[in-house]
Amino acid sequence: MTDYGLSLFKPSTDTCMTWLDPKETGSVVYVSFGSLGSLEKEQMEEVAWGLKRSNCNFLWEVMEGEKSKEMRRNSGKWKELAKEAVDEGGSSDRNI
């Protein structure tokens, strides 16, 4: 496996931009399933093989492990809080 100096948890904008800058406009595929997206192992492998076989340059900065679980929990919590705030009688509803 080649290490390109990138980290999932400490994004390196400079490294990414140095890699991306010489690429022709429109020649890089960006893949993201969002922080709530969850693929099974076989689905992840299929996507990975499809990208590799496409011979396209691609960016795909995947979140796994405890950090991913924490982000999903937080996203769910904030989603519920936002729904409560805008529901009838919620804080946003009362303050409009």
N, CA, C and O atoms as a CHARMM CRD file, in Angstrom:
* protein
*
  384
    1    1 MET  N      0.84800  -1.18300   0.00000 PROA 1      0.00000
    2    1 MET  CA     0.00000   0.00000   0.00000 PROA 1      0.00000
    3    1 MET  C      0.89400   1.24800   0.00000 PROA 1      0.00000
    4    1 MET  O      1.87000   1.31800   0.74800 PROA 1      0.00000
    5    2 THR  N      0.56200   2.20600  -0.82500 PROA 2      0.00000
    6    2 THR  CA     1.32800   3.43200  -0.92300 PROA 2      0.00000
    7    2 THR  C      0.82100   4.44300   0.08600 PROA 2      0.00000
    8    2 THR  O     -0.38700   4.65300   0.19200 PROA 2      0.00000
    9    3 ASP  N      1.71300   5.06900   0.82400 PROA 3      0.00000
   10    3 ASP  CA     1.34600   6.11000   1.78400 PROA 3      0.00000
   11    3 ASP  C      1.53900   7.45700   1.10200 PROA 3      0.00000
   12    3 ASP  O      2.66000   7.82700   0.75200 PROA 3      0.00000
   13    4 TYR  N      0.45000   8.18800   0.91500 PROA 4      0.00000
   14    4 TYR  CA     0.51900   9.48000   0.25200 PROA 4      0.00000
   15    4 TYR  C      0.60400  10.63500   1.22900 PROA 4      0.00000
   16    4 TYR  O      0.50400  11.79500   0.83100 PROA 4      0.00000
   17    5 GLY  N      0.79200  10.32200   2.52600 PROA 5      0.00000
   18    5 GLY  CA     0.93600  11.37600   3.51900 PROA 5      0.00000
   19    5 GLY  C     -0.38000  11.98300   3.94400 PROA 5      0.00000
   20    5 GLY  O     -0.40300  13.07700   4.50900 PROA 5      0.00000
   21    6 LEU  N     -1.47900  11.29200   3.68400 PROA 6      0.00000
   22    6 LEU  CA    -2.79300  11.79900   4.06100 PROA 6      0.00000
   23    6 LEU  C     -3.30400  11.06300   5.28400 PROA 6      0.00000
   24    6 LEU  O     -2.97500   9.89700   5.50200 PROA 6      0.00000
   25    7 SER  N     -4.09900  11.74100   6.07100 PROA 7      0.00000
   26    7 SER  CA    -4.67800  11.14900   7.26500 PROA 7      0.00000
   27    7 SER  C     -6.16700  11.42200   7.28500 PROA 7      0.00000
   28    7 SER  O     -6.60800  12.52300   6.95300 PROA 7      0.00000
   29    8 LEU  N     -6.94700  10.41600   7.67500 PROA 8      0.00000
   30    8 LEU  CA    -8.39200  10.59600   7.77500 PROA 8      0.00000
   31    8 LEU  C     -8.76800  11.56400   8.88000 PROA 8      0.00000
   32    8 LEU  O     -9.76600  12.27800   8.78000 PROA 8      0.00000
   33    9 PHE  N     -7.96800  11.58500   9.93200 PROA 9      0.00000
   34    9 PHE  CA    -8.32600  12.36400  11.10200 PROA 9      0.00000
   35    9 PHE  C     -7.59500  13.68600  11.20000 PROA 9      0.00000
   36    9 PHE  O     -7.98100  14.54700  11.99200 PROA 9      0.00000
   37   10 LYS  N     -6.54500  13.86600  10.41100 PROA 10     0.00000
   38   10 LYS  CA    -5.80100  15.12300  10.36900 PROA 10     0.00000
   39   10 LYS  C     -5.64100  15.50100   8.90800 PROA 10     0.00000
   40   10 LYS  O     -4.57400  15.30900   8.32400 PROA 10     0.00000
   41   11 PRO  N     -6.70200  16.03800   8.31500 PROA 11     0.00000
   42   11 PRO  CA    -6.62800  16.35400   6.89000 PROA 11     0.00000
   43   11 PRO  C     -5.47300  17.29900   6.57000 PROA 11     0.00000
   44   11 PRO  O     -5.22100  18.26500   7.29000 PROA 11     0.00000
   45   12 SER  N     -4.79200  17.00300   5.49700 PROA 12     0.00000
   46   12 SER  CA    -3.68100  17.83400   5.05100 PROA 12     0.00000
   47   12 SER  C     -4.06600  18.49000   3.73400 PROA 12     0.00000
   48   12 SER  O     -3.86600  17.92700   2.65800 PROA 12     0.00000
   49   13 THR  N     -4.61900  19.68400   3.84000 PROA 13     0.00000
   50   13 THR  CA    -5.07800  20.39200   2.65800 PROA 13     0.00000
   51   13 THR  C     -3.94100  20.63200   1.68400 PROA 13     0.00000
   52   13 THR  O     -4.11800  20.48600   0.47500 PROA 13     0.00000
   53   14 ASP  N     -2.77100  20.99900   2.19900 PROA 14     0.00000
   54   14 ASP  CA    -1.62700  21.26700   1.31900 PROA 14     0.00000
   55   14 ASP  C     -1.23700  20.04000   0.50500 PROA 14     0.00000
   56   14 ASP  O     -1.01000  20.14000  -0.70100 PROA 14     0.00000
   57   15 THR  N     -1.15700  18.88200   1.15900 PROA 15     0.00000
   58   15 THR  CA    -0.78800  17.65500   0.46300 PROA 15     0.00000
   59   15 THR  C     -1.82300  17.30600  -0.59200 PROA 15     0.00000
   60   15 THR  O     -1.48100  16.93200  -1.71400 PROA 15     0.00000
   61   16 CYS  N     -3.08100  17.42900  -0.22500 PROA 16     0.00000
   62   16 CYS  CA    -4.16800  17.10600  -1.14900 PROA 16     0.00000
   63   16 CYS  C     -4.14400  18.04600  -2.35500 PROA 16     0.00000
   64   16 CYS  O     -4.27100  17.59900  -3.49500 PROA 16     0.00000
   65   17 MET  N     -3.98500  19.33000  -2.10700 PROA 17     0.00000
   66   17 MET  CA    -3.97900  20.30600  -3.19900 PROA 17     0.00000
   67   17 MET  C     -2.75500  20.12700  -4.08700 PROA 17     0.00000
   68   17 MET  O     -2.84800  20.32100  -5.29900 PROA 17     0.00000
   69   18 THR  N     -1.61500  19.76200  -3.51600 PROA 18     0.00000
   70   18 THR  CA    -0.41100  19.51300  -4.30600 PROA 18     0.00000
   71   18 THR  C     -0.64800  18.34500  -5.26100 PROA 18     0.00000
   72   18 THR  O     -0.19400  18.36400  -6.40500 PROA 18     0.00000
   73   19 TRP  N     -1.36400  17.32900  -4.78000 PROA 19     0.00000
   74   19 TRP  CA    -1.69600  16.18500  -5.62800 PROA 19     0.00000
   75   19 TRP  C     -2.74000  16.56600  -6.67600 PROA 19     0.00000
   76   19 TRP  O     -2.65000  16.14500  -7.82900 PROA 19     0.00000
   77   20 LEU  N     -3.72400  17.35900  -6.27500 PROA 20     0.00000
   78   20 LEU  CA    -4.85800  17.68500  -7.13200 PROA 20     0.00000
   79   20 LEU  C     -4.53900  18.74600  -8.19900 PROA 20     0.00000
   80   20 LEU  O     -5.01800  18.64800  -9.32800 PROA 20     0.00000
   81   21 ASP  N     -3.74500  19.74300  -7.85100 PROA 21     0.00000
   82   21 ASP  CA    -3.47500  20.87600  -8.74800 PROA 21     0.00000
   83   21 ASP  C     -3.03900  20.49400 -10.17100 PROA 21     0.00000
   84   21 ASP  O     -3.56500  21.06700 -11.12500 PROA 21     0.00000
   85   22 PRO  N     -2.11300  19.56200 -10.35200 PROA 22     0.00000
   86   22 PRO  CA    -1.68900  19.27300 -11.72700 PROA 22     0.00000
   87   22 PRO  C     -2.68800  18.44200 -12.52000 PROA 22     0.00000
   88   22 PRO  O     -2.50800  18.24300 -13.72100 PROA 22     0.00000
   89   23 LYS  N     -3.74200  17.95100 -11.86400 PROA 23     0.00000
   90   23 LYS  CA    -4.73400  17.14100 -12.57100 PROA 23     0.00000
   91   23 LYS  C     -5.58300  18.03900 -13.46800 PROA 23     0.00000
   92   23 LYS  O     -5.89800  19.17600 -13.11400 PROA 23     0.00000
   93   24 GLU  N     -5.94300  17.51400 -14.62200 PROA 24     0.00000
   94   24 GLU  CA    -6.77500  18.24700 -15.57300 PROA 24     0.00000
   95   24 GLU  C     -8.17000  18.46400 -14.96800 PROA 24     0.00000
   96   24 GLU  O     -8.70000  17.59300 -14.27800 PROA 24     0.00000
   97   25 THR  N     -8.75100  19.63300 -15.23700 PROA 25     0.00000
   98   25 THR  CA   -10.09400  19.94400 -14.73500 PROA 25     0.00000
   99   25 THR  C    -11.08000  18.86200 -15.16600 PROA 25     0.00000
  100   25 THR  O    -11.14100  18.48100 -16.33500 PROA 25     0.00000
  101   26 GLY  N    -11.84700  18.37900 -14.19400 PROA 26     0.00000
  102   26 GLY  CA   -12.85100  17.35900 -14.47200 PROA 26     0.00000
  103   26 GLY  C    -12.30900  15.94400 -14.56100 PROA 26     0.00000
  104   26 GLY  O    -13.04900  15.02900 -14.92000 PROA 26     0.00000
  105   27 SER  N    -11.02200  15.73900 -14.23900 PROA 27     0.00000
  106   27 SER  CA   -10.42800  14.41000 -14.39100 PROA 27     0.00000
  107   27 SER  C    -10.34300  13.62700 -13.08200 PROA 27     0.00000
  108   27 SER  O     -9.82600  12.50900 -13.06900 PROA 27     0.00000
  109   28 VAL  N    -10.83700  14.19200 -11.98900 PROA 28     0.00000
  110   28 VAL  CA   -10.76800  13.51700 -10.69200 PROA 28     0.00000
  111   28 VAL  C    -12.18600  13.26000 -10.19000 PROA 28     0.00000
  112   28 VAL  O    -13.02000  14.16500 -10.15000 PROA 28     0.00000
  113   29 VAL  N    -12.44000  12.02100  -9.81300 PROA 29     0.00000
  114   29 VAL  CA   -13.73800  11.62800  -9.26800 PROA 29     0.00000
  115   29 VAL  C    -13.67400  11.77600  -7.75000 PROA 29     0.00000
  116   29 VAL  O    -12.74000  11.29400  -7.10900 PROA 29     0.00000
  117   30 TYR  N    -14.68400  12.45500  -7.18000 PROA 30     0.00000
  118   30 TYR  CA   -14.77900  12.59700  -5.73000 PROA 30     0.00000
  119   30 TYR  C    -15.88200  11.68000  -5.23500 PROA 30     0.00000
  120   30 TYR  O    -17.01800  11.76700  -5.70300 PROA 30     0.00000
  121   31 VAL  N    -15.56200  10.80100  -4.29200 PROA 31     0.00000
  122   31 VAL  CA   -16.52300   9.83100  -3.77400 PROA 31     0.00000
  123   31 VAL  C    -16.73100  10.10000  -2.29900 PROA 31     0.00000
  124   31 VAL  O    -15.77400  10.15700  -1.52700 PROA 31     0.00000
  125   32 SER  N    -17.99600  10.26500  -1.90600 PROA 32     0.00000
  126   32 SER  CA   -18.31400  10.47100  -0.49700 PROA 32     0.00000
  127   32 SER  C    -19.70600   9.93500  -0.22000 PROA 32     0.00000
  128   32 SER  O    -20.64300  10.17400  -0.98000 PROA 32     0.00000
  129   33 PHE  N    -19.82400   9.21700   0.86900 PROA 33     0.00000
  130   33 PHE  CA   -21.12300   8.70600   1.28500 PROA 33     0.00000
  131   33 PHE  C    -21.64000   9.46100   2.50000 PROA 33     0.00000
  132   33 PHE  O    -22.66400   9.08700   3.07100 PROA 33     0.00000
  133   34 GLY  N    -20.93900  10.52800   2.90300 PROA 34     0.00000
  134   34 GLY  CA   -21.35700  11.31300   4.05800 PROA 34     0.00000
  135   34 GLY  C    -21.03700  10.61300   5.36400 PROA 34     0.00000
  136   34 GLY  O    -20.66400   9.44000   5.38100 PROA 34     0.00000
  137   35 SER  N    -21.18600  11.33500   6.44400 PROA 35     0.00000
  138   35 SER  CA   -20.84000  10.77600   7.74800 PROA 35     0.00000
  139   35 SER  C    -21.84300   9.72600   8.21400 PROA 35     0.00000
  140   35 SER  O    -21.53700   8.93100   9.10300 PROA 35     0.00000
  141   36 LEU  N    -23.03400   9.71500   7.62400 PROA 36     0.00000
  142   36 LEU  CA   -24.03600   8.72900   8.02900 PROA 36     0.00000
  143   36 LEU  C    -24.07700   7.53000   7.09300 PROA 36     0.00000
  144   36 LEU  O    -24.73800   6.53500   7.38800 PROA 36     0.00000
  145   37 GLY  N    -23.37900   7.61700   5.97100 PROA 37     0.00000
  146   37 GLY  CA   -23.35300   6.50600   5.03100 PROA 37     0.00000
  147   37 GLY  C    -22.61900   5.31800   5.62100 PROA 37     0.00000
  148   37 GLY  O    -21.61700   5.47200   6.31900 PROA 37     0.00000
  149   38 SER  N    -23.12900   4.13800   5.33300 PROA 38     0.00000
  150   38 SER  CA   -22.50600   2.93500   5.86600 PROA 38     0.00000
  151   38 SER  C    -22.61400   1.82300   4.83600 PROA 38     0.00000
  152   38 SER  O    -23.71400   1.40500   4.47300 PROA 38     0.00000
  153   39 LEU  N    -21.48500   1.35400   4.37500 PROA 39     0.00000
  154   39 LEU  CA   -21.46000   0.26500   3.41000 PROA 39     0.00000
  155   39 LEU  C    -20.97400  -1.01000   4.09100 PROA 39     0.00000
  156   39 LEU  O    -20.12800  -0.97600   4.98500 PROA 39     0.00000
  157   40 GLU  N    -21.51900  -2.10800   3.65700 PROA 40     0.00000
  158   40 GLU  CA   -21.01800  -3.40300   4.10700 PROA 40     0.00000
  159   40 GLU  C    -19.64500  -3.60900   3.46500 PROA 40     0.00000
  160   40 GLU  O    -19.31000  -2.96100   2.47400 PROA 40     0.00000
  161   41 LYS  N    -18.86300  -4.51400   4.03900 PROA 41     0.00000
  162   41 LYS  CA   -17.50700  -4.77700   3.54200 PROA 41     0.00000
  163   41 LYS  C    -17.51600  -5.11900   2.04500 PROA 41     0.00000
  164   41 LYS  O    -16.69600  -4.59800   1.28900 PROA 41     0.00000
  165   42 GLU  N    -18.43300  -5.98600   1.61900 PROA 42     0.00000
  166   42 GLU  CA   -18.48000  -6.38300   0.21100 PROA 42     0.00000
  167   42 GLU  C    -18.82600  -5.19800  -0.70000 PROA 42     0.00000
  168   42 GLU  O    -18.27600  -5.07900  -1.79500 PROA 42     0.00000
  169   43 GLN  N    -19.72800  -4.32800  -0.25400 PROA 43     0.00000
  170   43 GLN  CA   -20.08000  -3.15100  -1.04900 PROA 43     0.00000
  171   43 GLN  C    -18.88500  -2.21500  -1.17300 PROA 43     0.00000
  172   43 GLN  O    -18.61800  -1.67700  -2.24800 PROA 43     0.00000
  173   44 MET  N    -18.16300  -2.02400  -0.06300 PROA 44     0.00000
  174   44 MET  CA   -16.97700  -1.16800  -0.06000 PROA 44     0.00000
  175   44 MET  C    -15.93600  -1.70800  -1.03900 PROA 44     0.00000
  176   44 MET  O    -15.32200  -0.94600  -1.78700 PROA 44     0.00000
  177   45 GLU  N    -15.74400  -3.01600  -1.02800 PROA 45     0.00000
  178   45 GLU  CA   -14.78300  -3.62500  -1.94700 PROA 45     0.00000
  179   45 GLU  C    -15.20900  -3.44200  -3.40200 PROA 45     0.00000
  180   45 GLU  O    -14.36900  -3.16400  -4.25800 PROA 45     0.00000
  181   46 GLU  N    -16.49100  -3.59300  -3.69100 PROA 46     0.00000
  182   46 GLU  CA   -16.98300  -3.41400  -5.05600 PROA 46     0.00000
  183   46 GLU  C    -16.74700  -1.98900  -5.54700 PROA 46     0.00000
  184   46 GLU  O    -16.31300  -1.77900  -6.68000 PROA 46     0.00000
  185   47 VAL  N    -17.03600  -1.01300  -4.69000 PROA 47     0.00000
  186   47 VAL  CA   -16.80600   0.38600  -5.06300 PROA 47     0.00000
  187   47 VAL  C    -15.31200   0.61500  -5.29800 PROA 47     0.00000
  188   47 VAL  O    -14.92300   1.25500  -6.27600 PROA 47     0.00000
  189   48 ALA  N    -14.47900   0.08900  -4.39600 PROA 48     0.00000
  190   48 ALA  CA   -13.03100   0.26900  -4.51900 PROA 48     0.00000
  191   48 ALA  C    -12.50600  -0.34500  -5.82200 PROA 48     0.00000
  192   48 ALA  O    -11.72200   0.28400  -6.53300 PROA 48     0.00000
  193   49 TRP  N    -12.93500  -1.56900  -6.13200 PROA 49     0.00000
  194   49 TRP  CA   -12.48200  -2.21700  -7.36500 PROA 49     0.00000
  195   49 TRP  C    -12.98500  -1.46800  -8.59200 PROA 49     0.00000
  196   49 TRP  O    -12.26300  -1.33900  -9.58200 PROA 49     0.00000
  197   50 GLY  N    -14.23100  -0.96900  -8.53300 PROA 50     0.00000
  198   50 GLY  CA   -14.75700  -0.20000  -9.65700 PROA 50     0.00000
  199   50 GLY  C    -13.94100   1.05400  -9.91100 PROA 50     0.00000
  200   50 GLY  O    -13.64200   1.38900 -11.05800 PROA 50     0.00000
  201   51 LEU  N    -13.57900   1.75000  -8.83400 PROA 51     0.00000
  202   51 LEU  CA   -12.75500   2.95100  -8.97900 PROA 51     0.00000
  203   51 LEU  C    -11.38100   2.61000  -9.52800 PROA 51     0.00000
  204   51 LEU  O    -10.87500   3.29400 -10.41700 PROA 51     0.00000
  205   52 LYS  N    -10.77800   1.55500  -9.00200 PROA 52     0.00000
  206   52 LYS  CA    -9.44200   1.15900  -9.46800 PROA 52     0.00000
  207   52 LYS  C     -9.46700   0.77700 -10.94500 PROA 52     0.00000
  208   52 LYS  O     -8.59000   1.17200 -11.71300 PROA 52     0.00000
  209   53 ARG  N    -10.46500   0.01600 -11.32900 PROA 53     0.00000
  210   53 ARG  CA   -10.55500  -0.44000 -12.72600 PROA 53     0.00000
  211   53 ARG  C    -10.95500   0.67500 -13.69200 PROA 53     0.00000
  212   53 ARG  O    -10.77200   0.54000 -14.90200 PROA 53     0.00000
  213   54 SER  N    -11.49500   1.76300 -13.17100 PROA 54     0.00000
  214   54 SER  CA   -11.89400   2.87700 -14.04200 PROA 54     0.00000
  215   54 SER  C    -10.68800   3.63500 -14.58000 PROA 54     0.00000
  216   54 SER  O    -10.80400   4.39500 -15.54100 PROA 54     0.00000
  217   55 ASN  N     -9.52700   3.42500 -13.95700 PROA 55     0.00000
  218   55 ASN  CA    -8.30400   4.14400 -14.32300 PROA 55     0.00000
  219   55 ASN  C     -8.45500   5.65700 -14.20000 PROA 55     0.00000
  220   55 ASN  O     -7.73000   6.40900 -14.85100 PROA 55     0.00000
  221   56 CYS  N     -9.38900   6.10100 -13.37000 PROA 56     0.00000
  222   56 CYS  CA    -9.56500   7.53200 -13.09700 PROA 56     0.00000
  223   56 CYS  C     -8.85400   7.89200 -11.80100 PROA 56     0.00000
  224   56 CYS  O     -8.71800   7.06300 -10.90200 PROA 56     0.00000
  225   57 ASN  N     -8.40200   9.13800 -11.71800 PROA 57     0.00000
  226   57 ASN  CA    -7.92100   9.64400 -10.44000 PROA 57     0.00000
  227   57 ASN  C     -9.14600   9.84600  -9.55300 PROA 57     0.00000
  228   57 ASN  O    -10.19800  10.27300 -10.02900 PROA 57     0.00000
  229   58 PHE  N     -9.00900   9.54000  -8.27300 PROA 58     0.00000
  230   58 PHE  CA   -10.15500   9.73900  -7.39500 PROA 58     0.00000
  231   58 PHE  C     -9.72900  10.08200  -5.97200 PROA 58     0.00000
  232   58 PHE  O     -8.66500   9.68500  -5.49800 PROA 58     0.00000
  233   59 LEU  N    -10.59300  10.82700  -5.32100 PROA 59     0.00000
  234   59 LEU  CA   -10.48100  11.12500  -3.89600 PROA 59     0.00000
  235   59 LEU  C    -11.65800  10.44500  -3.23400 PROA 59     0.00000
  236   59 LEU  O    -12.79900  10.54000  -3.68600 PROA 59     0.00000
  237   60 TRP  N    -11.33500   9.72600  -2.09800 PROA 60     0.00000
  238   60 TRP  CA   -12.41200   8.96000  -1.47900 PROA 60     0.00000
  239   60 TRP  C    -12.23800   8.83800  -0.02700 PROA 60     0.00000
  240   60 TRP  O    -13.06400   8.21900   0.64300 PROA 60     0.00000
  241   61 GLU  N    -10.57300  10.76100   1.63500 PROA 61     0.00000
  242   61 GLU  CA   -10.51400  11.26000   2.95600 PROA 61     0.00000
  243   61 GLU  C    -11.63900  10.79900   3.75000 PROA 61     0.00000
  244   61 GLU  O    -11.74400  11.13900   4.92800 PROA 61     0.00000
  245   62 VAL  N    -12.40200   8.04900   3.59700 PROA 62     0.00000
  246   62 VAL  CA   -13.33700   7.11400   4.23300 PROA 62     0.00000
  247   62 VAL  C    -13.16800   7.19200   5.74100 PROA 62     0.00000
  248   62 VAL  O    -12.05200   7.22000   6.26000 PROA 62     0.00000
  249   63 MET  N    -14.34600   7.22700   6.46000 PROA 63     0.00000
  250   63 MET  CA   -14.27500   7.29600   7.92600 PROA 63     0.00000
  251   63 MET  C    -14.75300   5.98100   8.50300 PROA 63     0.00000
  252   63 MET  O    -15.85900   5.51900   8.22000 PROA 63     0.00000
  253   64 GLU  N    -13.90600   5.39700   9.30700 PROA 64     0.00000
  254   64 GLU  CA   -14.25300   4.12900   9.95200 PROA 64     0.00000
  255   64 GLU  C    -13.89900   4.20700  11.42500 PROA 64     0.00000
  256   64 GLU  O    -13.32000   5.18500  11.89900 PROA 64     0.00000
  257   65 GLY  N    -14.25300   3.18100  12.11300 PROA 65     0.00000
  258   65 GLY  CA   -13.83400   3.05000  13.50000 PROA 65     0.00000
  259   65 GLY  C    -14.61900   3.92200  14.46300 PROA 65     0.00000
  260   65 GLY  O    -15.72900   4.36400  14.16700 PROA 65     0.00000
  261   66 GLU  N    -14.02600   4.15700  15.61000 PROA 66     0.00000
  262   66 GLU  CA   -14.70000   4.86800  16.69800 PROA 66     0.00000
  263   66 GLU  C    -15.04500   6.30800  16.32300 PROA 66     0.00000
  264   66 GLU  O    -16.11000   6.80200  16.69600 PROA 66     0.00000
  265   67 LYS  N    -14.16400   6.98700  15.59200 PROA 67     0.00000
  266   67 LYS  CA   -14.43700   8.37100  15.18400 PROA 67     0.00000
  267   67 LYS  C    -15.69600   8.43000  14.32400 PROA 67     0.00000
  268   67 LYS  O    -16.51700   9.33300  14.48300 PROA 67     0.00000
  269   68 SER  N    -15.84600   7.47600  13.42000 PROA 68     0.00000
  270   68 SER  CA   -17.02300   7.42000  12.56900 PROA 68     0.00000
  271   68 SER  C    -18.28600   7.18900  13.39200 PROA 68     0.00000
  272   68 SER  O    -19.30600   7.83700  13.16100 PROA 68     0.00000
  273   69 LYS  N    -18.21900   6.27300  14.34400 PROA 69     0.00000
  274   69 LYS  CA   -19.37300   5.99300  15.20600 PROA 69     0.00000
  275   69 LYS  C    -19.75800   7.22300  16.01700 PROA 69     0.00000
  276   69 LYS  O    -20.94100   7.52000  16.18400 PROA 69     0.00000
  277   70 GLU  N    -18.76000   7.93400  16.51800 PROA 70     0.00000
  278   70 GLU  CA   -19.02200   9.14900  17.29400 PROA 70     0.00000
  279   70 GLU  C    -19.71300  10.20200  16.42000 PROA 70     0.00000
  280   70 GLU  O    -20.65900  10.85600  16.85700 PROA 70     0.00000
  281   71 MET  N    -19.23500  10.35700  15.19000 PROA 71     0.00000
  282   71 MET  CA   -19.83900  11.33600  14.28400 PROA 71     0.00000
  283   71 MET  C    -21.28400  10.96300  13.96500 PROA 71     0.00000
  284   71 MET  O    -22.14200  11.84200  13.88600 PROA 71     0.00000
  285   72 ARG  N    -21.56400   9.67600  13.78000 PROA 72     0.00000
  286   72 ARG  CA   -22.93700   9.24400  13.51900 PROA 72     0.00000
  287   72 ARG  C    -23.83700   9.55500  14.71200 PROA 72     0.00000
  288   72 ARG  O    -24.95700  10.03800  14.54600 PROA 72     0.00000
  289   73 ARG  N    -23.33600   9.27200  15.92300 PROA 73     0.00000
  290   73 ARG  CA   -24.13000   9.56200  17.13400 PROA 73     0.00000
  291   73 ARG  C    -24.40900  11.05100  17.22500 PROA 73     0.00000
  292   73 ARG  O    -25.54400  11.46100  17.46700 PROA 73     0.00000
  293   74 ASN  N    -23.37300  11.86400  17.03100 PROA 74     0.00000
  294   74 ASN  CA   -23.54100  13.31300  17.11500 PROA 74     0.00000
  295   74 ASN  C    -24.47900  13.83200  16.03400 PROA 74     0.00000
  296   74 ASN  O    -25.31300  14.69800  16.29900 PROA 74     0.00000
  297   75 SER  N    -24.34800  13.30900  14.81600 PROA 75     0.00000
  298   75 SER  CA   -25.23100  13.73900  13.73700 PROA 75     0.00000
  299   75 SER  C    -26.68100  13.43200  14.06700 PROA 75     0.00000
  300   75 SER  O    -27.56600  14.25700  13.84200 PROA 75     0.00000
  301   76 GLY  N    -26.91600  12.25600  14.59500 PROA 76     0.00000
  302   76 GLY  CA   -28.27200  11.87700  14.97800 PROA 76     0.00000
  303   76 GLY  C    -28.81700  12.76900  16.07900 PROA 76     0.00000
  304   76 GLY  O    -29.98300  13.16300  16.05500 PROA 76     0.00000
  305   77 LYS  N    -27.96400  13.08200  17.04000 PROA 77     0.00000
  306   77 LYS  CA   -28.37500  13.94200  18.15200 PROA 77     0.00000
  307   77 LYS  C    -28.73600  15.33100  17.64600 PROA 77     0.00000
  308   77 LYS  O    -29.77700  15.87400  18.01400 PROA 77     0.00000
  309   78 TRP  N    -27.88100  15.91000  16.80300 PROA 78     0.00000
  310   78 TRP  CA   -28.13400  17.25400  16.27900 PROA 78     0.00000
  311   78 TRP  C    -29.35400  17.27200  15.35800 PROA 78     0.00000
  312   78 TRP  O    -30.08900  18.25900  15.32300 PROA 78     0.00000
  313   79 LYS  N    -29.56700  16.20800  14.62900 PROA 79     0.00000
  314   79 LYS  CA   -30.74600  16.11500  13.77000 PROA 79     0.00000
  315   79 LYS  C    -32.01900  16.18700  14.61900 PROA 79     0.00000
  316   79 LYS  O    -32.94900  16.92700  14.29900 PROA 79     0.00000
  317   80 GLU  N    -32.04600  15.41300  15.69900 PROA 80     0.00000
  318   80 GLU  CA   -33.22000  15.40600  16.57600 PROA 80     0.00000
  319   80 GLU  C    -33.41600  16.75900  17.25400 PROA 80     0.00000
  320   80 GLU  O    -34.54300  17.24300  17.36000 PROA 80     0.00000
  321   81 LEU  N    -32.32200  17.37100  17.71400 PROA 81     0.00000
  322   81 LEU  CA   -32.42400  18.69100  18.35100 PROA 81     0.00000
  323   81 LEU  C    -32.94500  19.74400  17.37100 PROA 81     0.00000
  324   81 LEU  O    -33.74600  20.60400  17.73800 PROA 81     0.00000
  325   82 ALA  N    -32.48200  19.66500  16.11900 PROA 82     0.00000
  326   82 ALA  CA   -32.94400  20.61900  15.10300 PROA 82     0.00000
  327   82 ALA  C    -34.43300  20.42100  14.82000 PROA 82     0.00000
  328   82 ALA  O    -35.17300  21.39400  14.67900 PROA 82     0.00000
  329   83 LYS  N    -34.87300  19.16100  14.73700 PROA 83     0.00000
  330   83 LYS  CA   -36.29300  18.89300  14.50400 PROA 83     0.00000
  331   83 LYS  C    -37.14500  19.42900  15.65400 PROA 83     0.00000
  332   83 LYS  O    -38.20200  20.01600  15.42600 PROA 83     0.00000
  333   84 GLU  N    -36.68600  19.22800  16.87800 PROA 84     0.00000
  334   84 GLU  CA   -37.41900  19.73300  18.04000 PROA 84     0.00000
  335   84 GLU  C    -37.50400  21.25500  18.01200 PROA 84     0.00000
  336   84 GLU  O    -38.54300  21.83100  18.33400 PROA 84     0.00000
  337   85 ALA  N    -36.41700  21.89800  17.63000 PROA 85     0.00000
  338   85 ALA  CA   -36.37800  23.36400  17.62000 PROA 85     0.00000
  339   85 ALA  C    -37.35000  23.95900  16.61300 PROA 85     0.00000
  340   85 ALA  O    -37.95800  24.99300  16.88800 PROA 85     0.00000
  341   86 VAL  N    -37.50900  23.33100  15.45500 PROA 86     0.00000
  342   86 VAL  CA   -38.37800  23.90100  14.42900 PROA 86     0.00000
  343   86 VAL  C    -39.80700  23.37900  14.49900 PROA 86     0.00000
  344   86 VAL  O    -40.69400  23.93500  13.85300 PROA 86     0.00000
  345   87 ASP  N    -40.04600  22.32500  15.26800 PROA 87     0.00000
  346   87 ASP  CA   -41.41500  21.83700  15.45100 PROA 87     0.00000
  347   87 ASP  C    -42.27300  22.88500  16.12400 PROA 87     0.00000
  348   87 ASP  O    -41.75800  23.80100  16.76500 PROA 87     0.00000
  349   88 GLU  N    -43.56200  22.75600  15.98300 PROA 88     0.00000
  350   88 GLU  CA   -44.49400  23.68000  16.62700 PROA 88     0.00000
  351   88 GLU  C    -44.23000  23.70100  18.13300 PROA 88     0.00000
  352   88 GLU  O    -44.22200  22.66600  18.80000 PROA 88     0.00000
  353   89 GLY  N    -44.01500  24.91300  18.64400 PROA 89     0.00000
  354   89 GLY  CA   -43.71200  25.08000  20.06900 PROA 89     0.00000
  355   89 GLY  C    -42.22800  24.96800  20.41000 PROA 89     0.00000
  356   89 GLY  O    -41.83700  25.20500  21.55300 PROA 89     0.00000
  357   90 GLY  N    -41.38400  24.60300  19.41200 PROA 90     0.00000
  358   90 GLY  CA   -39.94400  24.52600  19.64500 PROA 90     0.00000
  359   90 GLY  C    -39.32100  25.90900  19.74900 PROA 90     0.00000
  360   90 GLY  O    -39.98200  26.91100  19.47500 PROA 90     0.00000
  361   91 SER  N    -38.06400  25.97000  20.14000 PROA 91     0.00000
  362   91 SER  CA   -37.41400  27.25900  20.37800 PROA 91     0.00000
  363   91 SER  C    -37.39100  28.14800  19.13300 PROA 91     0.00000
  364   91 SER  O    -37.62500  29.35200  19.23800 PROA 91     0.00000
  365   92 SER  N    -37.11400  27.58100  17.96100 PROA 92     0.00000
  366   92 SER  CA   -37.12600  28.39800  16.73400 PROA 92     0.00000
  367   92 SER  C    -38.53300  28.84800  16.39200 PROA 92     0.00000
  368   92 SER  O    -38.74800  29.98700  15.97900 PROA 92     0.00000
  369   93 ASP  N    -39.49500  27.94300  16.56500 PROA 93     0.00000
  370   93 ASP  CA   -40.88800  28.27700  16.29500 PROA 93     0.00000
  371   93 ASP  C    -41.36900  29.40500  17.21100 PROA 93     0.00000
  372   93 ASP  O    -42.05700  30.31700  16.75300 PROA 93     0.00000
  373   94 ARG  N    -41.02400  29.35400  18.47100 PROA 94     0.00000
  374   94 ARG  CA   -41.44500  30.38400  19.43600 PROA 94     0.00000
  375   94 ARG  C    -40.78300  31.72900  19.18900 PROA 94     0.00000
  376   94 ARG  O    -41.35900  32.76800  19.51200 PROA 94     0.00000
  377   95 ASN  N    -39.57800  31.72500  18.62100 PROA 95     0.00000
  378   95 ASN  CA   -38.82200  32.96900  18.48000 PROA 95     0.00000
  379   95 ASN  C    -38.92100  33.61400  17.09900 PROA 95     0.00000
  380   95 ASN  O    -38.22400  34.59000  16.82300 PROA 95     0.00000
  381   96 ILE  N    -39.76000  33.09000  16.24800 PROA 96     0.00000
  382   96 ILE  CA   -39.92000  33.69200  14.91700 PROA 96     0.00000
  383   96 ILE  C    -40.93400  34.80800  15.00300 PROA 96     0.00000
  384   96 ILE  O    -41.22600  35.45500  13.99800 PROA 96     0.00000
